[in-house]
Amino acid sequence: MFKLDNNLLIELGLGALPSEEKNRMLNHIYETLEMRVGMKLAQKMSDEQLETFEGFIDKSDDTGALKWLESNFPDYKNVVAVELDTLKGEIKTTAPQIIAASQNTVA
């Protein structure tokens, strides 16, 4: 699997961000990835499957949602990997602007 940590930010060219900005960026990456993966998977779900999956989400039952995904969509990890690669590519192209913006707010 993957880790959302400082090593990822370094890989993306964002290692120079201040600590507070790093935490915000990691949260942003997580939330964006979660949304994109959810949307991709939702496109493949029947109405009944979507309702079941949303039930786990509404109850904040991440463990149940994960188990349900593993049994109903065994390729979900591939969806995560593809979406993460896409997101990483997008961030890498904008990394210089993100760094510059963080330096302007600090200065």
Backbone as XML, in Angstrom:
<?xml version="1.0"?>
<chain id="A" units="angstrom">
  <residue number="1" name="MET">
    <atom name="N" x="0.849" y="-1.177" z="0.000"/>
    <atom name="CA" x="0.000" y="0.000" z="0.000"/>
    <atom name="C" x="0.894" y="1.239" z="0.000"/>
  </residue>
  <residue number="2" name="PHE">
    <atom name="N" x="0.364" y="2.367" z="0.338"/>
    <atom name="CA" x="1.117" y="3.607" z="0.302"/>
    <atom name="C" x="1.007" y="4.305" z="1.644"/>
  </residue>
  <residue number="3" name="LYS">
    <atom name="N" x="1.943" y="5.204" z="1.875"/>
    <atom name="CA" x="1.932" y="5.985" z="3.106"/>
    <atom name="C" x="1.834" y="7.455" z="2.757"/>
  </residue>
  <residue number="4" name="LEU">
    <atom name="N" x="0.981" y="8.138" z="3.477"/>
    <atom name="CA" x="0.906" y="9.583" z="3.347"/>
    <atom name="C" x="1.771" y="10.171" z="4.452"/>
  </residue>
  <residue number="5" name="ASP">
    <atom name="N" x="3.019" y="10.464" z="4.087"/>
    <atom name="CA" x="3.961" y="10.968" z="5.069"/>
    <atom name="C" x="4.946" y="11.928" z="4.416"/>
  </residue>
  <residue number="6" name="ASN">
    <atom name="N" x="5.941" y="12.340" z="5.177"/>
    <atom name="CA" x="6.933" y="13.292" z="4.687"/>
    <atom name="C" x="7.671" y="12.760" z="3.454"/>
  </residue>
  <residue number="7" name="ASN">
    <atom name="N" x="7.908" y="11.457" z="3.392"/>
    <atom name="CA" x="8.593" y="10.887" z="2.225"/>
    <atom name="C" x="7.797" y="11.106" z="0.945"/>
  </residue>
  <residue number="8" name="LEU">
    <atom name="N" x="6.476" y="11.016" z="1.037"/>
    <atom name="CA" x="5.639" y="11.279" z="-0.121"/>
    <atom name="C" x="5.788" y="12.741" z="-0.539"/>
  </residue>
  <residue number="9" name="LEU">
    <atom name="N" x="5.779" y="13.642" z="0.437"/>
    <atom name="CA" x="5.920" y="15.065" z="0.116"/>
    <atom name="C" x="7.275" y="15.348" z="-0.526"/>
  </residue>
  <residue number="10" name="ILE">
    <atom name="N" x="8.312" y="14.696" z="-0.061"/>
    <atom name="CA" x="9.641" y="14.851" z="-0.669"/>
    <atom name="C" x="9.597" y="14.357" z="-2.112"/>
  </residue>
  <residue number="11" name="GLU">
    <atom name="N" x="8.986" y="13.198" z="-2.329"/>
    <atom name="CA" x="8.854" y="12.630" z="-3.679"/>
    <atom name="C" x="8.115" y="13.597" z="-4.608"/>
  </residue>
  <residue number="12" name="LEU">
    <atom name="N" x="7.158" y="14.314" z="-4.057"/>
    <atom name="CA" x="6.348" y="15.239" z="-4.851"/>
    <atom name="C" x="7.002" y="16.606" z="-5.029"/>
  </residue>
  <residue number="13" name="GLY">
    <atom name="N" x="8.163" y="16.803" z="-4.395"/>
    <atom name="CA" x="8.843" y="18.093" z="-4.496"/>
    <atom name="C" x="8.363" y="19.099" z="-3.470"/>
  </residue>
  <residue number="14" name="LEU">
    <atom name="N" x="7.728" y="18.610" z="-2.407"/>
    <atom name="CA" x="7.170" y="19.498" z="-1.385"/>
    <atom name="C" x="7.862" y="19.347" z="-0.029"/>
  </residue>
  <residue number="15" name="GLY">
    <atom name="N" x="9.050" y="18.797" z="-0.039"/>
    <atom name="CA" x="9.771" y="18.581" z="1.210"/>
    <atom name="C" x="10.146" y="19.860" z="1.927"/>
  </residue>
  <residue number="16" name="ALA">
    <atom name="N" x="10.172" y="20.982" z="1.213"/>
    <atom name="CA" x="10.574" y="22.257" z="1.812"/>
    <atom name="C" x="9.420" y="23.005" z="2.479"/>
  </residue>
  <residue number="17" name="LEU">
    <atom name="N" x="8.238" y="22.439" z="2.435"/>
    <atom name="CA" x="7.107" y="23.102" z="3.083"/>
    <atom name="C" x="7.302" y="23.154" z="4.590"/>
  </residue>
  <residue number="18" name="PRO">
    <atom name="N" x="6.823" y="24.214" z="5.241"/>
    <atom name="CA" x="6.841" y="24.244" z="6.711"/>
    <atom name="C" x="5.962" y="23.119" z="7.265"/>
  </residue>
  <residue number="19" name="SER">
    <atom name="N" x="6.240" y="22.682" z="8.470"/>
    <atom name="CA" x="5.530" y="21.542" z="9.074"/>
    <atom name="C" x="4.019" y="21.683" z="9.020"/>
  </residue>
  <residue number="20" name="GLU">
    <atom name="N" x="3.508" y="22.850" z="9.367"/>
    <atom name="CA" x="2.065" y="23.055" z="9.370"/>
    <atom name="C" x="1.494" y="22.890" z="7.961"/>
  </residue>
  <residue number="21" name="GLU">
    <atom name="N" x="2.201" y="23.402" z="6.970"/>
    <atom name="CA" x="1.770" y="23.273" z="5.575"/>
    <atom name="C" x="1.842" y="21.812" z="5.122"/>
  </residue>
  <residue number="22" name="LYS">
    <atom name="N" x="2.850" y="21.094" z="5.596"/>
    <atom name="CA" x="2.967" y="19.672" z="5.244"/>
    <atom name="C" x="1.748" y="18.905" z="5.730"/>
  </residue>
  <residue number="23" name="ASN">
    <atom name="N" x="1.347" y="19.173" z="6.969"/>
    <atom name="CA" x="0.173" y="18.482" z="7.519"/>
    <atom name="C" x="-1.084" y="18.817" z="6.727"/>
  </residue>
  <residue number="24" name="ARG">
    <atom name="N" x="-1.228" y="20.080" z="6.354"/>
    <atom name="CA" x="-2.393" y="20.476" z="5.551"/>
    <atom name="C" x="-2.362" y="19.800" z="4.186"/>
  </residue>
  <residue number="25" name="MET">
    <atom name="N" x="-1.169" y="19.727" z="3.590"/>
    <atom name="CA" x="-1.050" y="19.110" z="2.272"/>
    <atom name="C" x="-1.357" y="17.617" z="2.350"/>
  </residue>
  <residue number="26" name="LEU">
    <atom name="N" x="-0.867" y="16.936" z="3.373"/>
    <atom name="CA" x="-1.159" y="15.510" z="3.535"/>
    <atom name="C" x="-2.664" y="15.280" z="3.718"/>
  </residue>
  <residue number="27" name="ASN">
    <atom name="N" x="-3.309" y="16.137" z="4.496"/>
    <atom name="CA" x="-4.761" y="16.033" z="4.673"/>
    <atom name="C" x="-5.488" y="16.273" z="3.357"/>
  </residue>
  <residue number="28" name="HIS">
    <atom name="N" x="-5.021" y="17.251" z="2.607"/>
    <atom name="CA" x="-5.623" y="17.554" z="1.309"/>
    <atom name="C" x="-5.471" y="16.368" z="0.350"/>
  </residue>
  <residue number="29" name="ILE">
    <atom name="N" x="-4.296" y="15.774" z="0.325"/>
    <atom name="CA" x="-4.054" y="14.623" z="-0.541"/>
    <atom name="C" x="-4.989" y="13.475" z="-0.149"/>
  </residue>
  <residue number="30" name="TYR">
    <atom name="N" x="-5.086" y="13.203" z="1.138"/>
    <atom name="CA" x="-5.941" y="12.115" z="1.621"/>
    <atom name="C" x="-7.396" y="12.354" z="1.229"/>
  </residue>
  <residue number="31" name="GLU">
    <atom name="N" x="-7.892" y="13.558" z="1.505"/>
    <atom name="CA" x="-9.292" y="13.862" z="1.219"/>
    <atom name="C" x="-9.580" y="13.814" z="-0.280"/>
  </residue>
  <residue number="32" name="THR">
    <atom name="N" x="-8.655" y="14.335" z="-1.076"/>
    <atom name="CA" x="-8.834" y="14.324" z="-2.527"/>
    <atom name="C" x="-8.823" y="12.894" z="-3.055"/>
  </residue>
  <residue number="33" name="LEU">
    <atom name="N" x="-7.885" y="12.099" z="-2.577"/>
    <atom name="CA" x="-7.804" y="10.705" z="-3.000"/>
    <atom name="C" x="-9.060" y="9.941" z="-2.608"/>
  </residue>
  <residue number="34" name="GLU">
    <atom name="N" x="-9.505" y="10.135" z="-1.386"/>
    <atom name="CA" x="-10.706" y="9.459" z="-0.897"/>
    <atom name="C" x="-11.917" y="9.819" z="-1.768"/>
  </residue>
  <residue number="35" name="MET">
    <atom name="N" x="-12.047" y="11.098" z="-2.103"/>
    <atom name="CA" x="-13.169" y="11.537" z="-2.922"/>
    <atom name="C" x="-13.102" y="10.939" z="-4.326"/>
  </residue>
  <residue number="36" name="ARG">
    <atom name="N" x="-11.924" y="10.980" z="-4.938"/>
    <atom name="CA" x="-11.781" y="10.466" z="-6.297"/>
    <atom name="C" x="-12.011" y="8.959" z="-6.371"/>
  </residue>
  <residue number="37" name="VAL">
    <atom name="N" x="-11.455" y="8.235" z="-5.419"/>
    <atom name="CA" x="-11.640" y="6.777" z="-5.402"/>
    <atom name="C" x="-13.114" y="6.455" z="-5.167"/>
  </residue>
  <residue number="38" name="GLY">
    <atom name="N" x="-13.724" y="7.170" z="-4.243"/>
    <atom name="CA" x="-15.139" y="6.961" z="-3.967"/>
    <atom name="C" x="-15.998" y="7.197" z="-5.196"/>
  </residue>
  <residue number="39" name="MET">
    <atom name="N" x="-15.694" y="8.239" z="-5.943"/>
    <atom name="CA" x="-16.466" y="8.546" z="-7.146"/>
    <atom name="C" x="-16.261" y="7.478" z="-8.214"/>
  </residue>
  <residue number="40" name="LYS">
    <atom name="N" x="-15.024" y="7.023" z="-8.386"/>
    <atom name="CA" x="-14.748" y="5.970" z="-9.382"/>
    <atom name="C" x="-15.487" y="4.685" z="-9.031"/>
  </residue>
  <residue number="41" name="LEU">
    <atom name="N" x="-15.422" y="4.308" z="-7.761"/>
    <atom name="CA" x="-16.075" y="3.077" z="-7.336"/>
    <atom name="C" x="-17.592" y="3.207" z="-7.413"/>
  </residue>
  <residue number="42" name="ALA">
    <atom name="N" x="-18.110" y="4.371" z="-7.068"/>
    <atom name="CA" x="-19.554" y="4.589" z="-7.110"/>
    <atom name="C" x="-20.095" y="4.411" z="-8.526"/>
  </residue>
  <residue number="43" name="GLN">
    <atom name="N" x="-19.295" y="4.764" z="-9.514"/>
    <atom name="CA" x="-19.716" y="4.602" z="-10.905"/>
    <atom name="C" x="-19.914" y="3.125" z="-11.264"/>
  </residue>
  <residue number="44" name="LYS">
    <atom name="N" x="-19.221" y="2.253" z="-10.562"/>
    <atom name="CA" x="-19.301" y="0.819" z="-10.836"/>
    <atom name="C" x="-20.360" y="0.111" z="-9.995"/>
  </residue>
  <residue number="45" name="MET">
    <atom name="N" x="-20.936" y="0.813" z="-9.018"/>
    <atom name="CA" x="-21.862" y="0.185" z="-8.080"/>
    <atom name="C" x="-23.303" y="0.271" z="-8.567"/>
  </residue>
  <residue number="46" name="SER">
    <atom name="N" x="-24.045" y="-0.768" z="-8.228"/>
    <atom name="CA" x="-25.490" y="-0.709" z="-8.431"/>
    <atom name="C" x="-26.063" y="0.203" z="-7.344"/>
  </residue>
  <residue number="47" name="ASP">
    <atom name="N" x="-27.329" y="0.579" z="-7.488"/>
    <atom name="CA" x="-27.959" y="1.431" z="-6.473"/>
    <atom name="C" x="-27.942" y="0.750" z="-5.107"/>
  </residue>
  <residue number="48" name="GLU">
    <atom name="N" x="-28.176" y="-0.553" z="-5.101"/>
    <atom name="CA" x="-28.185" y="-1.298" z="-3.834"/>
    <atom name="C" x="-26.787" y="-1.314" z="-3.204"/>
  </residue>
  <residue number="49" name="GLN">
    <atom name="N" x="-25.771" y="-1.543" z="-4.016"/>
    <atom name="CA" x="-24.400" y="-1.542" z="-3.502"/>
    <atom name="C" x="-24.024" y="-0.164" z="-2.967"/>
  </residue>
  <residue number="50" name="LEU">
    <atom name="N" x="-24.398" y="0.853" z="-3.690"/>
    <atom name="CA" x="-24.088" y="2.216" z="-3.268"/>
    <atom name="C" x="-24.752" y="2.534" z="-1.932"/>
  </residue>
  <residue number="51" name="GLU">
    <atom name="N" x="-25.981" y="2.108" z="-1.780"/>
    <atom name="CA" x="-26.709" y="2.335" z="-0.525"/>
    <atom name="C" x="-26.027" y="1.609" z="0.632"/>
  </residue>
  <residue number="52" name="THR">
    <atom name="N" x="-25.607" y="0.370" z="0.393"/>
    <atom name="CA" x="-24.914" y="-0.404" z="1.429"/>
    <atom name="C" x="-23.603" y="0.269" z="1.810"/>
  </residue>
  <residue number="53" name="PHE">
    <atom name="N" x="-22.836" y="0.665" z="0.805"/>
    <atom name="CA" x="-21.541" y="1.298" z="1.062"/>
    <atom name="C" x="-21.720" y="2.628" z="1.796"/>
  </residue>
  <residue number="54" name="GLU">
    <atom name="N" x="-22.688" y="3.419" z="1.373"/>
    <atom name="CA" x="-22.946" y="4.700" z="2.040"/>
    <atom name="C" x="-23.347" y="4.498" z="3.496"/>
  </residue>
  <residue number="55" name="GLY">
    <atom name="N" x="-24.011" y="3.366" z="3.779"/>
    <atom name="CA" x="-24.372" y="3.051" z="5.164"/>
    <atom name="C" x="-23.136" y="2.928" z="6.049"/>
  </residue>
  <residue number="56" name="PHE">
    <atom name="N" x="-22.087" y="2.290" z="5.536"/>
    <atom name="CA" x="-20.832" y="2.197" z="6.291"/>
    <atom name="C" x="-20.226" y="3.583" z="6.492"/>
  </residue>
  <residue number="57" name="ILE">
    <atom name="N" x="-20.244" y="4.388" z="5.444"/>
    <atom name="CA" x="-19.657" y="5.724" z="5.511"/>
    <atom name="C" x="-20.428" y="6.594" z="6.500"/>
  </residue>
  <residue number="58" name="ASP">
    <atom name="N" x="-21.751" y="6.548" z="6.436"/>
    <atom name="CA" x="-22.589" y="7.348" z="7.338"/>
    <atom name="C" x="-22.341" y="7.004" z="8.799"/>
  </residue>
  <residue number="59" name="LYS">
    <atom name="N" x="-22.020" y="5.730" z="9.059"/>
    <atom name="CA" x="-21.747" y="5.285" z="10.434"/>
    <atom name="C" x="-20.275" y="5.442" z="10.809"/>
  </residue>
  <residue number="60" name="SER">
    <atom name="N" x="-19.485" y="6.020" z="9.889"/>
    <atom name="CA" x="-18.029" y="6.155" z="10.085"/>
    <atom name="C" x="-17.388" y="4.807" z="10.382"/>
  </residue>
  <residue number="61" name="ASP">
    <atom name="N" x="-17.902" y="3.766" z="9.755"/>
    <atom name="CA" x="-17.386" y="2.408" z="9.932"/>
    <atom name="C" x="-16.368" y="2.112" z="8.821"/>
  </residue>
  <residue number="62" name="ASP">
    <atom name="N" x="-15.166" y="2.664" z="8.985"/>
    <atom name="CA" x="-14.126" y="2.485" z="7.971"/>
    <atom name="C" x="-13.739" y="1.023" z="7.801"/>
  </residue>
  <residue number="63" name="THR">
    <atom name="N" x="-13.686" y="0.292" z="8.910"/>
    <atom name="CA" x="-13.315" y="-1.116" z="8.854"/>
    <atom name="C" x="-14.361" y="-1.912" z="8.077"/>
  </residue>
  <residue number="64" name="GLY">
    <atom name="N" x="-15.618" y="-1.673" z="8.369"/>
    <atom name="CA" x="-16.696" y="-2.356" z="7.664"/>
    <atom name="C" x="-16.704" y="-1.997" z="6.183"/>
  </residue>
  <residue number="65" name="ALA">
    <atom name="N" x="-16.472" y="-0.705" z="5.885"/>
    <atom name="CA" x="-16.442" y="-0.258" z="4.485"/>
    <atom name="C" x="-15.308" y="-0.935" z="3.734"/>
  </residue>
  <residue number="66" name="LEU">
    <atom name="N" x="-14.169" y="-1.033" z="4.380"/>
    <atom name="CA" x="-13.009" y="-1.655" z="3.746"/>
    <atom name="C" x="-13.261" y="-3.144" z="3.480"/>
  </residue>
  <residue number="67" name="LYS">
    <atom name="N" x="-13.804" y="-3.830" z="4.457"/>
    <atom name="CA" x="-14.115" y="-5.253" z="4.275"/>
    <atom name="C" x="-15.137" y="-5.440" z="3.165"/>
  </residue>
  <residue number="68" name="TRP">
    <atom name="N" x="-16.134" y="-4.565" z="3.133"/>
    <atom name="CA" x="-17.163" y="-4.658" z="2.106"/>
    <atom name="C" x="-16.550" y="-4.432" z="0.723"/>
  </residue>
  <residue number="69" name="LEU">
    <atom name="N" x="-15.676" y="-3.425" z="0.624"/>
    <atom name="CA" x="-15.006" y="-3.169" z="-0.654"/>
    <atom name="C" x="-14.175" y="-4.363" z="-1.096"/>
  </residue>
  <residue number="70" name="GLU">
    <atom name="N" x="-13.429" y="-4.945" z="-0.152"/>
    <atom name="CA" x="-12.562" y="-6.079" z="-0.485"/>
    <atom name="C" x="-13.367" y="-7.248" z="-1.042"/>
  </residue>
  <residue number="71" name="SER">
    <atom name="N" x="-14.560" y="-7.450" z="-0.510"/>
    <atom name="CA" x="-15.349" y="-8.587" z="-0.989"/>
    <atom name="C" x="-16.170" y="-8.255" z="-2.238"/>
  </residue>
  <residue number="72" name="ASN">
    <atom name="N" x="-16.586" y="-7.012" z="-2.402"/>
    <atom name="CA" x="-17.431" y="-6.647" z="-3.539"/>
    <atom name="C" x="-16.679" y="-6.026" z="-4.710"/>
  </residue>
  <residue number="73" name="PHE">
    <atom name="N" x="-15.545" y="-5.412" z="-4.421"/>
    <atom name="CA" x="-14.728" y="-4.773" z="-5.455"/>
    <atom name="C" x="-13.258" y="-5.089" z="-5.199"/>
  </residue>
  <residue number="74" name="PRO">
    <atom name="N" x="-12.855" y="-6.344" z="-5.470"/>
    <atom name="CA" x="-11.487" y="-6.756" z="-5.158"/>
    <atom name="C" x="-10.419" y="-5.934" z="-5.886"/>
  </residue>
  <residue number="75" name="ASP">
    <atom name="N" x="-10.807" y="-5.231" z="-6.940"/>
    <atom name="CA" x="-9.835" y="-4.411" z="-7.664"/>
    <atom name="C" x="-9.745" y="-2.986" z="-7.129"/>
  </residue>
  <residue number="76" name="TYR">
    <atom name="N" x="-10.401" y="-2.709" z="-5.989"/>
    <atom name="CA" x="-10.413" y="-1.340" z="-5.492"/>
    <atom name="C" x="-9.008" y="-0.797" z="-5.218"/>
  </residue>
  <residue number="77" name="LYS">
    <atom name="N" x="-8.080" y="-1.684" z="-4.841"/>
    <atom name="CA" x="-6.707" y="-1.228" z="-4.593"/>
    <atom name="C" x="-6.070" y="-0.709" z="-5.875"/>
  </residue>
  <residue number="78" name="ASN">
    <atom name="N" x="-6.436" y="-1.297" z="-7.004"/>
    <atom name="CA" x="-5.937" y="-0.794" z="-8.285"/>
    <atom name="C" x="-6.499" y="0.589" z="-8.571"/>
  </residue>
  <residue number="79" name="VAL">
    <atom name="N" x="-7.764" y="0.788" z="-8.224"/>
    <atom name="CA" x="-8.381" y="2.104" z="-8.402"/>
    <atom name="C" x="-7.639" y="3.128" z="-7.547"/>
  </residue>
  <residue number="80" name="VAL">
    <atom name="N" x="-7.331" y="2.762" z="-6.312"/>
    <atom name="CA" x="-6.580" y="3.658" z="-5.416"/>
    <atom name="C" x="-5.218" y="3.977" z="-6.030"/>
  </residue>
  <residue number="81" name="ALA">
    <atom name="N" x="-4.528" y="2.956" z="-6.519"/>
    <atom name="CA" x="-3.190" y="3.155" z="-7.085"/>
    <atom name="C" x="-3.232" y="4.076" z="-8.303"/>
  </residue>
  <residue number="82" name="VAL">
    <atom name="N" x="-4.194" y="3.875" z="-9.178"/>
    <atom name="CA" x="-4.309" y="4.705" z="-10.376"/>
    <atom name="C" x="-4.619" y="6.150" z="-9.997"/>
  </residue>
  <residue number="83" name="GLU">
    <atom name="N" x="-5.564" y="6.324" z="-9.093"/>
    <atom name="CA" x="-5.937" y="7.682" z="-8.682"/>
    <atom name="C" x="-4.797" y="8.367" z="-7.937"/>
  </residue>
  <residue number="84" name="LEU">
    <atom name="N" x="-4.056" y="7.611" z="-7.123"/>
    <atom name="CA" x="-2.915" y="8.201" z="-6.422"/>
    <atom name="C" x="-1.844" y="8.635" z="-7.415"/>
  </residue>
  <residue number="85" name="ASP">
    <atom name="N" x="-1.563" y="7.800" z="-8.404"/>
    <atom name="CA" x="-0.571" y="8.171" z="-9.422"/>
    <atom name="C" x="-0.991" y="9.430" z="-10.174"/>
  </residue>
  <residue number="86" name="THR">
    <atom name="N" x="-2.264" y="9.516" z="-10.507"/>
    <atom name="CA" x="-2.781" y="10.702" z="-11.199"/>
    <atom name="C" x="-2.623" y="11.938" z="-10.326"/>
  </residue>
  <residue number="87" name="LEU">
    <atom name="N" x="-3.011" y="11.817" z="-9.079"/>
    <atom name="CA" x="-2.921" y="12.938" z="-8.141"/>
    <atom name="C" x="-1.468" y="13.355" z="-7.925"/>
  </residue>
  <residue number="88" name="LYS">
    <atom name="N" x="-0.587" y="12.364" z="-7.788"/>
    <atom name="CA" x="0.838" y="12.675" z="-7.607"/>
    <atom name="C" x="1.377" y="13.446" z="-8.811"/>
  </residue>
  <residue number="89" name="GLY">
    <atom name="N" x="0.991" y="13.037" z="-10.010"/>
    <atom name="CA" x="1.426" y="13.737" z="-11.207"/>
    <atom name="C" x="0.954" y="15.181" z="-11.215"/>
  </residue>
  <residue number="90" name="GLU">
    <atom name="N" x="-0.294" y="15.394" z="-10.821"/>
    <atom name="CA" x="-0.841" y="16.747" z="-10.763"/>
    <atom name="C" x="-0.087" y="17.608" z="-9.750"/>
  </residue>
  <residue number="91" name="ILE">
    <atom name="N" x="0.206" y="17.024" z="-8.593"/>
    <atom name="CA" x="0.897" y="17.781" z="-7.542"/>
    <atom name="C" x="2.335" y="18.093" z="-7.955"/>
  </residue>
  <residue number="92" name="LYS">
    <atom name="N" x="3.011" y="17.124" z="-8.568"/>
    <atom name="CA" x="4.397" y="17.348" z="-8.999"/>
    <atom name="C" x="4.489" y="18.531" z="-9.952"/>
  </residue>
  <residue number="93" name="THR">
    <atom name="N" x="3.514" y="18.674" z="-10.853"/>
    <atom name="CA" x="3.586" y="19.770" z="-11.823"/>
    <atom name="C" x="3.340" y="21.129" z="-11.170"/>
  </residue>
  <residue number="94" name="THR">
    <atom name="N" x="2.624" y="21.133" z="-10.038"/>
    <atom name="CA" x="2.348" y="22.402" z="-9.367"/>
    <atom name="C" x="3.200" y="22.619" z="-8.117"/>
  </residue>
  <residue number="95" name="ALA">
    <atom name="N" x="4.099" y="21.683" z="-7.815"/>
    <atom name="CA" x="4.925" y="21.783" z="-6.598"/>
    <atom name="C" x="5.675" y="23.110" z="-6.498"/>
  </residue>
  <residue number="96" name="PRO">
    <atom name="N" x="6.316" y="23.589" z="-7.588"/>
    <atom name="CA" x="7.034" y="24.869" z="-7.455"/>
    <atom name="C" x="6.116" y="26.026" z="-7.044"/>
  </residue>
  <residue number="97" name="GLN">
    <atom name="N" x="4.910" y="26.051" z="-7.580"/>
    <atom name="CA" x="3.968" y="27.110" z="-7.212"/>
    <atom name="C" x="3.506" y="26.959" z="-5.761"/>
  </residue>
  <residue number="98" name="ILE">
    <atom name="N" x="3.318" y="25.719" z="-5.325"/>
    <atom name="CA" x="2.896" y="25.479" z="-3.937"/>
    <atom name="C" x="3.991" y="25.937" z="-2.986"/>
  </residue>
  <residue number="99" name="ILE">
    <atom name="N" x="5.227" y="25.601" z="-3.289"/>
    <atom name="CA" x="6.362" y="26.030" z="-2.448"/>
    <atom name="C" x="6.456" y="27.545" z="-2.435"/>
  </residue>
  <residue number="100" name="ALA">
    <atom name="N" x="6.366" y="28.169" z="-3.597"/>
    <atom name="CA" x="6.465" y="29.630" z="-3.681"/>
    <atom name="C" x="5.343" y="30.300" z="-2.874"/>
  </residue>
  <residue number="101" name="ALA">
    <atom name="N" x="4.147" y="29.772" z="-2.975"/>
    <atom name="CA" x="3.023" y="30.336" z="-2.233"/>
    <atom name="C" x="3.229" y="30.211" z="-0.733"/>
  </residue>
  <residue number="102" name="SER">
    <atom name="N" x="3.780" y="29.081" z="-0.296"/>
    <atom name="CA" x="3.996" y="28.896" z="1.149"/>
    <atom name="C" x="5.088" y="29.842" z="1.646"/>
  </residue>
  <residue number="103" name="GLN">
    <atom name="N" x="6.070" y="30.144" z="0.821"/>
    <atom name="CA" x="7.136" y="31.060" z="1.214"/>
    <atom name="C" x="6.629" y="32.500" z="1.252"/>
  </residue>
  <residue number="104" name="ASN">
    <atom name="N" x="5.692" y="32.815" z="0.380"/>
    <atom name="CA" x="5.124" y="34.169" z="0.382"/>
    <atom name="C" x="4.249" y="34.419" z="1.594"/>
  </residue>
  <residue number="105" name="THR">
    <atom name="N" x="3.566" y="33.381" z="2.095"/>
    <atom name="CA" x="2.731" y="33.566" z="3.263"/>
    <atom name="C" x="3.562" y="33.619" z="4.534"/>
  </residue>
  <residue number="106" name="VAL">
    <atom name="N" x="4.749" y="32.996" z="4.510"/>
    <atom name="CA" x="5.629" y="33.011" z="5.675"/>
    <atom name="C" x="6.357" y="34.342" z="5.752"/>
  </residue>
  <residue number="107" name="ALA">
    <atom name="N" x="6.752" y="34.849" z="4.607"/>
    <atom name="CA" x="7.564" y="36.078" z="4.558"/>
    <atom name="C" x="6.788" y="37.304" z="4.922"/>
  </residue>
</chain>
